Amino acid sequence: MKKFIKLILIIISILNLSACDILVKDEPASGIKSIPLQYQMDNFSYTDDFSETKLDWSLSLKDYGDLELIAKLPLCNRSEIEVSDINISGNDIILKLHASQRFNKKIRRPKFNITIRGLNPFIKDEYDLIINADFDFISTNLSKDQVIDLVVKENLTLSPYPHDISLKKNPSNGKLMWQLHFLNFTDEIVDMEFVVDDSDKNIIDYTKKATSNKISNGDIIDFISEDEFLYSDDNLYCYNIPKNTKSQLKLKLNAINLSARDIINDELFIYSKAVPESIFLIKNHRFNNSVDAIALPAGELLDMSSHGSGSFILIKSKNDYKKESYNIYQFIDGKYQLKFSTNKKILSINAYYDDFVIELMRGEDSEIIRFDDKSRSVFIGNGSHPIITSDGIYYLKDNKNINRVDLIKYSLLSGLNSTIHSSNISEIDKFNDNSILIKEKVDSLIKLSTYTNDILKEIIIFPDTNLFINNDQELLLFERNKMIWKLRINDIISTH
């Protein structure tokens, strides 16, 4: 009986080995046996990231033991690149690529996001990636930094931060050409283009054009729609950019504090420091605007935030015993109703419809607290400058280990915090329902970027000054010497 059972086990083992051999394939070129892997293409794109032109890849753990492969390939000018197969041979992941015979004008780096099943997640750091492509990649003689240094050394007034850089082939001789665009700031903005020959390492062409227009004199307050902004110049004005017209708002400038204002449902809320303190509600600001004064609760207005149907204010007050309290009110049915009160210091508030988040001081730490429409609170994390959108809560946190500021996203779906960006971030602001604007310090400049649907997109690098950008990312307003200038962003990025 024992011999019979042993015989059965041997037969099963042989069958299992035979089944495994069915999955094994021979690579004709190398003779190496490999096993095909199940995979799903999540995303394919091209990137103009020239900071590194060699193969760059990583494996990270996903749900159910799957691994996500993110691979930035070397430079190429092929279009319609497809993954034809993914195999494993030992610890080598073999990525087979096929491309059509069509060529792109720009030379860029293909980027893949692929979910792979069948790899061992416990040894993900031991795998190597091998690219097996039926097309050639392109090498350059100059690196991105070398090209920038070459141009800046011959043009000392330029900052070492081009706002656009691309790589192409010269149609006449097939040589590689670098195209760099710099913004030069005088009384107006000039876009300066340099073309550098990659093989000869020389500047072979140079052009410049003005890209900004003066609008008016005064101090910008902010955009109040895609095409309009509010500014002050002895009086308060609403400026319509497409029509090049301005309308004066019926409010005396010396009665308001322009740094504290907000907009909701096409109505302007402007804080007055006059006695008694109040908020002016300006309706129909485009035509025959009317002004209603809304009395504030007693105390000092610290912050305002509005979104959709929700408008909130933060008031600091003192009782008869000189004890301070911080109170949050919501504007409902023409008056402010108390939503939350504490004796701990609240630094800021940010609203999304009837929900809001606050930055609360507790000892030496700042806490991010979320309140829903029922005034129920949830602790989000330690940090500062919280912003709430449709998909998450974003806030900043000092990372002293690397001397950077982390941008943290708290997912409203999973309830988890994750770091999405680390740099010298100075400020974040809400852009729209699912997008935020990020300002980063780069030497004496400011870099503007947006974060939308898990994609970080750089918009422009600009001098450290008052910058305002509208929600569709098309118009940029800035001040220089009390003059207001307009820059249409597509004028400097769409044709490069």
MOSULNOR-V762581 format. One record per residue. N is the residue number from 1. SS is DSSP state (A for helix, B for strand, O for the rest). NEAR is the number of other ideal C-beta (glycine too) atoms within 8 Angstrom. D_LAST is the distance of its C-alpha to the last C-alpha in Angstrom with 1 decimal. Layout:
n=N ss=SS near=NEAR d_last=D_LAST
n=N ss=SS near=NEAR d_last=D_LAST
//
This chain:
n=1 ss=O near=4 d_last=80.4
n=2 ss=A near=5 d_last=78.3
n=3 ss=A near=6 d_last=77.8
n=4 ss=A near=7 d_last=76.6
n=5 ss=A near=8 d_last=74.1
n=6 ss=A near=8 d_last=72.8
n=7 ss=A near=8 d_last=72.4
n=8 ss=A near=8 d_last=70.4
n=9 ss=A near=8 d_last=68.0
n=10 ss=A near=8 d_last=67.5
n=11 ss=A near=8 d_last=66.7
n=12 ss=A near=8 d_last=64.2
n=13 ss=A near=8 d_last=62.5
n=14 ss=A near=8 d_last=62.4
n=15 ss=A near=8 d_last=60.9
n=16 ss=A near=8 d_last=58.2
n=17 ss=A near=8 d_last=57.3
n=18 ss=A near=8 d_last=57.2
n=19 ss=A near=8 d_last=54.9
n=20 ss=A near=8 d_last=52.5
n=21 ss=A near=7 d_last=52.6
n=22 ss=A near=6 d_last=51.3
n=23 ss=A near=8 d_last=48.0
n=24 ss=B near=9 d_last=47.6
n=25 ss=B near=9 d_last=45.6
n=26 ss=B near=7 d_last=45.6
n=27 ss=O near=12 d_last=42.4
n=28 ss=O near=5 d_last=43.1
n=29 ss=O near=4 d_last=41.1
n=30 ss=O near=5 d_last=42.6
n=31 ss=O near=6 d_last=45.7
n=32 ss=O near=7 d_last=44.8
n=33 ss=B near=8 d_last=45.9
n=34 ss=B near=11 d_last=43.4
n=35 ss=B near=11 d_last=43.7
n=36 ss=B near=9 d_last=41.1
n=37 ss=O near=12 d_last=39.6
n=38 ss=B near=7 d_last=38.9
n=39 ss=B near=10 d_last=35.3
n=40 ss=B near=6 d_last=33.1
n=41 ss=B near=9 d_last=29.3
n=42 ss=B near=7 d_last=28.1
n=43 ss=B near=7 d_last=24.3
n=44 ss=B near=8 d_last=21.7
n=45 ss=B near=6 d_last=18.0
n=46 ss=B near=9 d_last=15.2
n=47 ss=B near=8 d_last=14.3
n=48 ss=O near=9 d_last=11.8
n=49 ss=O near=7 d_last=14.9
n=50 ss=O near=10 d_last=15.5
n=51 ss=O near=4 d_last=18.5
n=52 ss=O near=7 d_last=20.7
n=53 ss=O near=9 d_last=20.2
n=54 ss=O near=5 d_last=23.7
n=55 ss=O near=9 d_last=25.2
n=56 ss=B near=7 d_last=25.5
n=57 ss=B near=9 d_last=27.8
n=58 ss=B near=6 d_last=30.4
n=59 ss=B near=10 d_last=33.2
n=60 ss=B near=8 d_last=34.4
n=61 ss=B near=8 d_last=37.3
n=62 ss=O near=8 d_last=37.1
n=63 ss=A near=4 d_last=39.9
n=64 ss=A near=4 d_last=42.9
n=65 ss=A near=7 d_last=42.3
n=66 ss=O near=10 d_last=39.0
n=67 ss=B near=13 d_last=36.3
n=68 ss=B near=13 d_last=32.5
n=69 ss=B near=15 d_last=30.5
n=70 ss=B near=10 d_last=27.0
n=71 ss=B near=12 d_last=25.4
n=72 ss=B near=12 d_last=22.1
n=73 ss=B near=12 d_last=22.2
n=74 ss=B near=10 d_last=21.2
n=75 ss=B near=12 d_last=18.0
n=76 ss=B near=15 d_last=17.9
n=77 ss=B near=11 d_last=16.0
n=78 ss=B near=11 d_last=18.6
n=79 ss=O near=8 d_last=18.5
n=80 ss=O near=7 d_last=21.4
n=81 ss=O near=10 d_last=22.8
n=82 ss=B near=7 d_last=26.1
n=83 ss=B near=11 d_last=28.9
n=84 ss=B near=6 d_last=32.0
n=85 ss=B near=7 d_last=34.5
n=86 ss=B near=13 d_last=35.2
n=87 ss=B near=13 d_last=38.4
n=88 ss=B near=12 d_last=40.3
n=89 ss=B near=10 d_last=42.4
n=90 ss=O near=4 d_last=44.2
n=91 ss=O near=6 d_last=41.7
n=92 ss=B near=10 d_last=38.8
n=93 ss=B near=14 d_last=36.3
n=94 ss=B near=13 d_last=35.1
n=95 ss=B near=13 d_last=31.8
n=96 ss=B near=11 d_last=31.6
n=97 ss=B near=14 d_last=28.3
n=98 ss=B near=8 d_last=27.7
n=99 ss=O near=13 d_last=24.6
n=100 ss=O near=6 d_last=24.3
n=101 ss=O near=4 d_last=23.7
n=102 ss=O near=7 d_last=20.3
n=103 ss=B near=7 d_last=17.3
n=104 ss=B near=10 d_last=13.7
n=105 ss=B near=5 d_last=10.9
n=106 ss=B near=10 d_last=9.7
n=107 ss=B near=12 d_last=12.6
n=108 ss=B near=12 d_last=13.4
n=109 ss=B near=14 d_last=16.7
n=110 ss=B near=11 d_last=18.7
n=111 ss=B near=13 d_last=20.6
n=112 ss=B near=13 d_last=24.0
n=113 ss=B near=11 d_last=26.3
n=114 ss=B near=13 d_last=29.7
n=115 ss=B near=12 d_last=33.2
n=116 ss=B near=14 d_last=35.8
n=117 ss=B near=9 d_last=39.6
n=118 ss=O near=7 d_last=42.3
n=119 ss=O near=12 d_last=41.3
n=120 ss=O near=5 d_last=43.6
n=121 ss=A near=8 d_last=42.0
n=122 ss=A near=4 d_last=44.5
n=123 ss=A near=8 d_last=43.1
n=124 ss=A near=12 d_last=39.4
n=125 ss=A near=5 d_last=38.8
n=126 ss=A near=5 d_last=40.6
n=127 ss=O near=11 d_last=38.4
n=128 ss=B near=6 d_last=36.0
n=129 ss=B near=11 d_last=33.1
n=130 ss=B near=8 d_last=33.0
n=131 ss=B near=8 d_last=30.1
n=132 ss=B near=7 d_last=31.5
n=133 ss=B near=10 d_last=28.7
n=134 ss=O near=5 d_last=29.1
n=135 ss=O near=8 d_last=25.9
n=136 ss=O near=5 d_last=24.8
n=137 ss=O near=9 d_last=22.4
n=138 ss=B near=10 d_last=20.4
n=139 ss=O near=7 d_last=21.5
n=140 ss=O near=10 d_last=19.8
n=141 ss=O near=7 d_last=21.8
n=142 ss=O near=11 d_last=20.0
n=143 ss=O near=8 d_last=19.4
n=144 ss=A near=9 d_last=16.7
n=145 ss=A near=6 d_last=19.3
n=146 ss=A near=8 d_last=20.3
n=147 ss=A near=13 d_last=17.0
n=148 ss=A near=12 d_last=16.7
n=149 ss=A near=9 d_last=20.4
n=150 ss=A near=12 d_last=20.0
n=151 ss=A near=15 d_last=17.6
n=152 ss=A near=11 d_last=19.5
n=153 ss=A near=7 d_last=22.8
n=154 ss=A near=6 d_last=22.0
n=155 ss=O near=10 d_last=20.7
n=156 ss=O near=5 d_last=23.2
n=157 ss=O near=4 d_last=22.1
n=158 ss=O near=10 d_last=18.9
n=159 ss=O near=8 d_last=19.2
n=160 ss=O near=6 d_last=18.6
n=161 ss=O near=10 d_last=16.1
n=162 ss=O near=9 d_last=12.4
n=163 ss=O near=10 d_last=10.7
n=164 ss=B near=10 d_last=7.7
n=165 ss=B near=13 d_last=8.3
n=166 ss=B near=10 d_last=7.7
n=167 ss=B near=14 d_last=10.3
n=168 ss=B near=10 d_last=10.8
n=169 ss=B near=9 d_last=13.9
n=170 ss=O near=10 d_last=14.7
n=171 ss=O near=3 d_last=16.0
n=172 ss=O near=4 d_last=18.9
n=173 ss=O near=4 d_last=20.4
n=174 ss=O near=5 d_last=18.9
n=175 ss=O near=9 d_last=18.2
n=176 ss=B near=14 d_last=15.7
n=177 ss=B near=13 d_last=13.0
n=178 ss=B near=12 d_last=11.4
n=179 ss=B near=14 d_last=8.2
n=180 ss=B near=13 d_last=9.0
n=181 ss=B near=13 d_last=8.4
n=182 ss=B near=14 d_last=11.9
n=183 ss=B near=14 d_last=13.6
n=184 ss=B near=11 d_last=16.8
n=185 ss=B near=7 d_last=19.6
n=186 ss=O near=5 d_last=22.4
n=187 ss=O near=4 d_last=23.9
n=188 ss=O near=8 d_last=20.5
n=189 ss=B near=11 d_last=17.0
n=190 ss=B near=12 d_last=15.0
n=191 ss=B near=14 d_last=11.3
n=192 ss=B near=13 d_last=11.8
n=193 ss=B near=11 d_last=9.5
n=194 ss=B near=12 d_last=11.6
n=195 ss=B near=11 d_last=11.7
n=196 ss=B near=16 d_last=14.6
n=197 ss=B near=12 d_last=16.8
n=198 ss=O near=13 d_last=17.9
n=199 ss=O near=7 d_last=21.3
n=200 ss=O near=6 d_last=22.3
n=201 ss=O near=9 d_last=20.7
n=202 ss=B near=6 d_last=19.9
n=203 ss=B near=10 d_last=17.3
n=204 ss=B near=8 d_last=16.9
n=205 ss=B near=7 d_last=14.6
n=206 ss=B near=8 d_last=13.9
n=207 ss=B near=6 d_last=12.7
n=208 ss=B near=8 d_last=13.1
n=209 ss=B near=6 d_last=13.3
n=210 ss=B near=7 d_last=15.3
n=211 ss=O near=11 d_last=13.9
n=212 ss=B near=9 d_last=17.2
n=213 ss=B near=5 d_last=20.5
n=214 ss=B near=9 d_last=24.0
n=215 ss=B near=10 d_last=26.0
n=216 ss=B near=11 d_last=29.4
n=217 ss=B near=6 d_last=31.6
n=218 ss=O near=10 d_last=32.8
n=219 ss=B near=9 d_last=32.2
n=220 ss=B near=13 d_last=29.9
n=221 ss=B near=9 d_last=31.7
n=222 ss=B near=8 d_last=29.2
n=223 ss=B near=13 d_last=27.6
n=224 ss=O near=10 d_last=30.3
n=225 ss=O near=7 d_last=28.3
n=226 ss=O near=9 d_last=24.7
n=227 ss=O near=8 d_last=25.1
n=228 ss=B near=12 d_last=27.9
n=229 ss=B near=13 d_last=28.8
n=230 ss=B near=16 d_last=32.0
n=231 ss=B near=13 d_last=32.7
n=232 ss=B near=12 d_last=35.8
n=233 ss=O near=9 d_last=37.0
n=234 ss=O near=4 d_last=40.8
n=235 ss=O near=8 d_last=40.5
n=236 ss=B near=11 d_last=38.4
n=237 ss=B near=14 d_last=35.8
n=238 ss=B near=12 d_last=33.6
n=239 ss=B near=12 d_last=30.5
n=240 ss=B near=12 d_last=28.9
n=241 ss=O near=11 d_last=25.3
n=242 ss=O near=5 d_last=24.8
n=243 ss=O near=5 d_last=28.3
n=244 ss=O near=6 d_last=28.1
n=245 ss=B near=6 d_last=31.6
n=246 ss=B near=8 d_last=33.6
n=247 ss=B near=11 d_last=36.8
n=248 ss=B near=7 d_last=39.2
n=249 ss=O near=14 d_last=40.6
n=250 ss=O near=7 d_last=44.4
n=251 ss=O near=11 d_last=44.7
n=252 ss=O near=5 d_last=45.9
n=253 ss=A near=9 d_last=43.4
n=254 ss=A near=4 d_last=46.1
n=255 ss=A near=8 d_last=47.2
n=256 ss=B near=15 d_last=44.1
n=257 ss=B near=7 d_last=42.2
n=258 ss=B near=10 d_last=38.6
n=259 ss=B near=4 d_last=37.5
n=260 ss=B near=9 d_last=39.3
n=261 ss=B near=14 d_last=38.1
n=262 ss=B near=9 d_last=36.8
n=263 ss=B near=9 d_last=35.9
n=264 ss=B near=11 d_last=37.4
n=265 ss=O near=4 d_last=37.6
n=266 ss=O near=5 d_last=36.3
n=267 ss=B near=10 d_last=39.0
n=268 ss=B near=13 d_last=38.6
n=269 ss=B near=15 d_last=40.8
n=270 ss=B near=12 d_last=41.4
n=271 ss=B near=13 d_last=43.8
n=272 ss=B near=12 d_last=46.5
n=273 ss=O near=7 d_last=48.4
n=274 ss=O near=8 d_last=51.1
n=275 ss=O near=3 d_last=54.6
n=276 ss=O near=6 d_last=54.9
n=277 ss=O near=9 d_last=51.5
n=278 ss=B near=10 d_last=49.8
n=279 ss=B near=12 d_last=46.5
n=280 ss=B near=15 d_last=45.6
n=281 ss=B near=11 d_last=44.3
n=282 ss=B near=14 d_last=42.4
n=283 ss=B near=9 d_last=42.4
n=284 ss=O near=7 d_last=40.5
n=285 ss=O near=12 d_last=38.6
n=286 ss=O near=8 d_last=36.9
n=287 ss=O near=5 d_last=40.2
n=288 ss=O near=4 d_last=43.6
n=289 ss=O near=12 d_last=42.8
n=290 ss=B near=8 d_last=46.0
n=291 ss=B near=11 d_last=46.6
n=292 ss=B near=7 d_last=48.8
n=293 ss=B near=9 d_last=49.9
n=294 ss=B near=12 d_last=50.2
n=295 ss=B near=5 d_last=52.6
n=296 ss=O near=13 d_last=51.4
n=297 ss=O near=9 d_last=53.6
n=298 ss=O near=5 d_last=55.3
n=299 ss=O near=10 d_last=53.3
n=300 ss=B near=6 d_last=50.0
n=301 ss=B near=13 d_last=46.7
n=302 ss=B near=8 d_last=44.4
n=303 ss=B near=9 d_last=41.5
n=304 ss=B near=14 d_last=40.4
n=305 ss=B near=11 d_last=38.3
n=306 ss=B near=11 d_last=37.8
n=307 ss=B near=9 d_last=36.2
n=308 ss=O near=6 d_last=37.2
n=309 ss=O near=6 d_last=41.0
n=310 ss=B near=14 d_last=41.5
n=311 ss=B near=12 d_last=41.9
n=312 ss=B near=15 d_last=43.4
n=313 ss=B near=14 d_last=44.6
n=314 ss=B near=15 d_last=45.8
n=315 ss=B near=15 d_last=49.0
n=316 ss=B near=11 d_last=50.9
n=317 ss=B near=11 d_last=54.6
n=318 ss=B near=8 d_last=58.0
n=319 ss=O near=7 d_last=61.3
n=320 ss=O near=3 d_last=64.7
n=321 ss=O near=4 d_last=64.9
n=322 ss=O near=6 d_last=61.5
n=323 ss=O near=7 d_last=59.9
n=324 ss=B near=9 d_last=56.2
n=325 ss=B near=11 d_last=54.7
n=326 ss=B near=14 d_last=51.1
n=327 ss=B near=13 d_last=50.9
n=328 ss=B near=16 d_last=48.3
n=329 ss=B near=12 d_last=48.8
n=330 ss=B near=11 d_last=47.2
n=331 ss=B near=10 d_last=47.2
n=332 ss=B near=7 d_last=49.2
n=333 ss=O near=3 d_last=51.1
n=334 ss=O near=5 d_last=50.7
n=335 ss=B near=7 d_last=51.7
n=336 ss=B near=11 d_last=50.8
n=337 ss=B near=7 d_last=52.4
n=338 ss=B near=9 d_last=52.8
n=339 ss=B near=9 d_last=50.9
n=340 ss=B near=10 d_last=51.3
n=341 ss=B near=7 d_last=53.1
n=342 ss=B near=8 d_last=53.6
n=343 ss=O near=6 d_last=55.0
n=344 ss=O near=8 d_last=52.1
n=345 ss=O near=7 d_last=49.1
n=346 ss=B near=14 d_last=46.1
n=347 ss=B near=9 d_last=43.0
n=348 ss=B near=10 d_last=40.5
n=349 ss=B near=14 d_last=40.3
n=350 ss=B near=12 d_last=37.6
n=351 ss=B near=13 d_last=38.2
n=352 ss=B near=11 d_last=37.1
n=353 ss=O near=9 d_last=39.4
n=354 ss=O near=8 d_last=43.0
n=355 ss=B near=12 d_last=41.9
n=356 ss=B near=15 d_last=41.1
n=357 ss=B near=15 d_last=40.6
n=358 ss=B near=16 d_last=42.1
n=359 ss=B near=15 d_last=41.9
n=360 ss=B near=13 d_last=45.6
n=361 ss=B near=11 d_last=47.2
n=362 ss=B near=7 d_last=49.8
n=363 ss=O near=4 d_last=51.2
n=364 ss=O near=2 d_last=48.4
n=365 ss=B near=7 d_last=46.0
n=366 ss=B near=11 d_last=43.8
n=367 ss=B near=12 d_last=44.1
n=368 ss=B near=17 d_last=41.7
n=369 ss=B near=11 d_last=44.0
n=370 ss=B near=12 d_last=43.1
n=371 ss=B near=12 d_last=45.3
n=372 ss=O near=9 d_last=45.3
n=373 ss=O near=6 d_last=46.7
n=374 ss=O near=4 d_last=50.2
n=375 ss=O near=8 d_last=49.8
n=376 ss=O near=6 d_last=50.0
n=377 ss=B near=8 d_last=48.3
n=378 ss=B near=7 d_last=46.6
n=379 ss=B near=7 d_last=45.7
n=380 ss=B near=13 d_last=42.1
n=381 ss=B near=11 d_last=41.9
n=382 ss=B near=7 d_last=41.9
n=383 ss=O near=12 d_last=38.9
n=384 ss=B near=9 d_last=37.6
n=385 ss=B near=10 d_last=35.4
n=386 ss=B near=15 d_last=35.7
n=387 ss=B near=13 d_last=33.6
n=388 ss=B near=14 d_last=34.7
n=389 ss=O near=13 d_last=32.5
n=390 ss=O near=5 d_last=33.4
n=391 ss=O near=7 d_last=33.0
n=392 ss=B near=9 d_last=34.0
n=393 ss=B near=14 d_last=34.9
n=394 ss=B near=14 d_last=32.5
n=395 ss=B near=17 d_last=33.9
n=396 ss=B near=12 d_last=33.5
n=397 ss=B near=11 d_last=35.9
n=398 ss=B near=6 d_last=36.3
n=399 ss=B near=10 d_last=36.2
n=400 ss=O near=5 d_last=38.4
n=401 ss=O near=4 d_last=38.4
n=402 ss=O near=6 d_last=34.8
n=403 ss=O near=5 d_last=34.6
n=404 ss=B near=9 d_last=31.8
n=405 ss=B near=11 d_last=31.8
n=406 ss=B near=11 d_last=31.6
n=407 ss=B near=15 d_last=30.2
n=408 ss=B near=14 d_last=32.8
n=409 ss=B near=10 d_last=32.7
n=410 ss=B near=14 d_last=36.1
n=411 ss=B near=11 d_last=35.9
n=412 ss=O near=7 d_last=38.1
n=413 ss=O near=5 d_last=38.6
n=414 ss=O near=4 d_last=39.8
n=415 ss=O near=6 d_last=41.0
n=416 ss=O near=6 d_last=39.3
n=417 ss=B near=9 d_last=37.3
n=418 ss=B near=7 d_last=34.4
n=419 ss=B near=8 d_last=32.0
n=420 ss=B near=9 d_last=28.4
n=421 ss=B near=10 d_last=26.8
n=422 ss=B near=9 d_last=28.2
n=423 ss=B near=7 d_last=26.9
n=424 ss=O near=8 d_last=27.8
n=425 ss=B near=14 d_last=27.5
n=426 ss=B near=7 d_last=28.9
n=427 ss=B near=7 d_last=28.8
n=428 ss=B near=13 d_last=28.0
n=429 ss=B near=8 d_last=28.2
n=430 ss=B near=11 d_last=28.5
n=431 ss=B near=9 d_last=25.6
n=432 ss=B near=6 d_last=27.3
n=433 ss=O near=5 d_last=29.8
n=434 ss=O near=8 d_last=28.0
n=435 ss=B near=11 d_last=25.2
n=436 ss=B near=13 d_last=25.5
n=437 ss=B near=12 d_last=23.4
n=438 ss=B near=14 d_last=23.6
n=439 ss=B near=13 d_last=23.7
n=440 ss=B near=11 d_last=23.9
n=441 ss=B near=11 d_last=25.0
n=442 ss=B near=9 d_last=23.1
n=443 ss=O near=6 d_last=25.4
n=444 ss=O near=4 d_last=25.4
n=445 ss=B near=12 d_last=22.2
n=446 ss=B near=14 d_last=21.7
n=447 ss=B near=13 d_last=19.2
n=448 ss=B near=14 d_last=18.9
n=449 ss=B near=11 d_last=18.7
n=450 ss=B near=13 d_last=20.1
n=451 ss=B near=14 d_last=22.5
n=452 ss=B near=9 d_last=23.0
n=453 ss=O near=4 d_last=24.9
n=454 ss=O near=4 d_last=25.1
n=455 ss=B near=6 d_last=21.3
n=456 ss=B near=9 d_last=20.0
n=457 ss=B near=8 d_last=16.5
n=458 ss=B near=8 d_last=15.1
n=459 ss=B near=9 d_last=13.9
n=460 ss=B near=11 d_last=13.9
n=461 ss=B near=12 d_last=16.1
n=462 ss=B near=13 d_last=18.3
n=463 ss=B near=7 d_last=21.6
n=464 ss=O near=7 d_last=24.7
n=465 ss=O near=9 d_last=25.6
n=466 ss=O near=6 d_last=26.3
n=467 ss=B near=11 d_last=23.3
n=468 ss=B near=11 d_last=23.5
n=469 ss=B near=12 d_last=21.1
n=470 ss=O near=11 d_last=22.1
n=471 ss=O near=7 d_last=22.7
n=472 ss=O near=6 d_last=19.9
n=473 ss=O near=8 d_last=17.4
n=474 ss=O near=8 d_last=16.0
n=475 ss=B near=14 d_last=18.0
n=476 ss=B near=12 d_last=18.7
n=477 ss=B near=15 d_last=21.8
n=478 ss=B near=13 d_last=23.0
n=479 ss=B near=12 d_last=26.1
n=480 ss=B near=8 d_last=26.6
n=481 ss=O near=5 d_last=30.2
n=482 ss=O near=6 d_last=31.3
n=483 ss=B near=9 d_last=28.6
n=484 ss=B near=13 d_last=26.3
n=485 ss=B near=14 d_last=22.7
n=486 ss=B near=12 d_last=20.2
n=487 ss=B near=13 d_last=16.4
n=488 ss=B near=9 d_last=14.5
n=489 ss=O near=13 d_last=12.1
n=490 ss=A near=7 d_last=9.9
n=491 ss=A near=9 d_last=9.5
n=492 ss=A near=14 d_last=7.6
n=493 ss=A near=9 d_last=5.8
n=494 ss=O near=6 d_last=5.9
n=495 ss=O near=3 d_last=3.8
n=496 ss=O near=8 d_last=0.0
//
